[in-house]
Amino acid sequence: MLLLNNPTLLRLFLAQALYWSCTLIGVTLTSLVGLQLAPLNILATLPLALLVLGYLLSTQPLSAFMQRRGRRAGLLLGAIAGMLGGLLSALGVWLADFWLFCLGALPIGVYQASAMYYRFAALEAVDEAHKGRATAWVIGGGLLAALLAPELTLWARDALATPFVGAYLALAALAALALPLLAGLRQGALPAANGGALAAMRSLLSRPVVRAAIATTAIGHGLMILVMNATPLAMSFCGLPLEAGAEVIRWHMVGMFLPAFVAGPLVDRLGARRVALLGIALLVASAAIALGGQAQAYFLVSSLLLGMGWNLMLVAGTTLLGEGHAPEERGQAQGLMELGNGAVATGASFASGALISGLGWNPVNLAMLPLLAVALLALSQSRRQLLPAATGR
């Protein structure tokens, strides 16, 4: 098995599991803690939005840093930021200080940004024929988080005298456990940078295949953030208990990661574009089921499909990006993709709180449809192309 025979992939798989365990704690609890601490209900999802803002602001600097210093240094830096964010968040809860709690979200966003590069590190650890599988299997590390983290979240919530403090200390500890895994990664060769950053970005965005890849991952990721952030609040407004919300988030994360073990082979055999179209179809189905009712079963099935659609779009878009850039453009291309992911996710995070508090659950799901149409249009305009190095571009 490729995962077990490649030590780099195995380390990244386990680091991914730790990262997504942190994320599950945050998604399950942060909007609820925000609702308790915030001066206004509309600010309940502000900490999650600031987390995504930290992701957005750090994704390009991290890409440039790793282009110069290598993957290992950048990924270690991200895990250290996750530790800091967990500690600040725990202190904010302990002191009942909403703004300190918000501050803790920013370095957690840096951790998220670094973890999004795990899949790119996987691409660089295998040959061309296995890139889809490598990407998918590393993303699939989150399945361990889906199976184990909900119980950890519920236990850590009440582990200390002040509720929720233990959960954020657990988040810091999980980020710390990633350090020895990431420290053992091989450094690998560093490709030479390709000219100025702005010129490289303009060149990349002029290519339909790059635009399609970025649209696929950014829209899939943004919509997942939009709906996932709103789900615990929507269930709370419906009178469902926290345990029900944790179970729904568990199945959402199963949906996010279980398909990874088939998505990779599908991309390698059918092509990235077809798999991306399947992901779009699953997100449409998720929205349709969410609009059908507000019992726990509707939340669970729609969240499961939401995760599956995100997975297919992320794996397909990441693999598709490799068709549109040369090795020396790697840093700019990957940074540009993560910048797109972060920009859309930031907008989705801020919109999530306003939509769910001001308009309700149904508008959150209806907002998915026009963005999915944009992704569909971008994919229809893309085509396989020769890399710039081969065309003299």
C-alpha positions, 0 to 999 in steps of 0.5 A: 500500500502506497501510504504504508510504504512511503514514510512521508505520506504516513507522517503527513497522514497522521499530522492531518489527523491531528490537525483535523482533530483540532478543527473538529473541536473548533467547529463544534464549540467555537460558535457556541462559546462565541454566543456565550461571550459575544456582546451581540449574537451576530458576533457569535461566529466572529472567532471562526471568521477571524480564524479563516482571516488568519488563514487568508493572511498567512497562506501566501507568506507561508508559501513563499517561506516554504519555497525558500526554506522547505516544507518542513520549516513552514509546516513546523511553524504552523503547528507552533502557531496552533499551540499558541492559538489553543492556549490563547483561546483557553485563556480567553474562555477562562477569563470570559474575555471575548476579544482575547478568545477572538485573538486566539483564533488568528494563530489557529488560522495560521495552523490551518493554512500550513495544514492545507499544504500537507496535500502539496507535500504529498504530491511531491513525494510520489511519481506522476501516476500516483499523485491523485492517490497521494493527495487523497490519502493524506487528506484522508487522515482526517478520518481518524479525527472523525472517529476519535475527536467527538468523544475527546471534544465532549470529554474535554469540554467539562474536564476542568472547572470552567467549561470549554477551557479543557477543550482548547487546551486539548487543541494546543496539545494536539498541535504539539503532538504534530511537531515530532511528525513534521520534524521528521519530514525529508527536506527535499529539493527546493525549485528555483523561484520564477521571477516576480510574484505578481508577474507569475500570478498573472501568468498563472491566472491567464491559463484556463486550467489554473483558473478552473483548479482554483475555482474548484477548490476555493468554492468547494472549501468556501461552501463547506466553511459557510454551512459547517460554521452555521450548522451547530448554531442552526441545530442549537436554534432548533433546540437540539442538544450539543451531543446531537451537534457533535454527532452531526459534525462527526458524520460531516467529517466522515463524509469529508475524509472517507471518500479520500480512499476512492477519490484518488484512484478515481482522479487517476483513472477518470480525470480531475474534471469528472471527479470535480463535477461529481463533487458539485453534484453532491453539494447540490444534493446536500443543499436540497436535503438541508432545505427539506427539514430541520430534524437531526436526520436532515442535518446529518445526511446533508452534512455527510454529503457536504463533506463528500462534495468538499473532498472530491472538489479538493482532491480534483482541484489540487490534482488539476492545478498540476496540469497548469504550472511548471516546477519553478512555478510551484510556490506561486501556483500553490500559494495562489490556490490557497489564497483563493481558498482563504479569500472565499472561506473568509467571506463565507465565515463572515457571511455565515453568522449574518445569514444564520442569525439574520435570515435563518438556515435555508438562505445559508443553503440556497447561497451554495447554488450560484457559487456552484454554477461558477465552478461548473462554468470554470470547469467547462472552460478548462482544457488540458495544456502543455506546461509553460516550460514546454511551450516557451511561455 
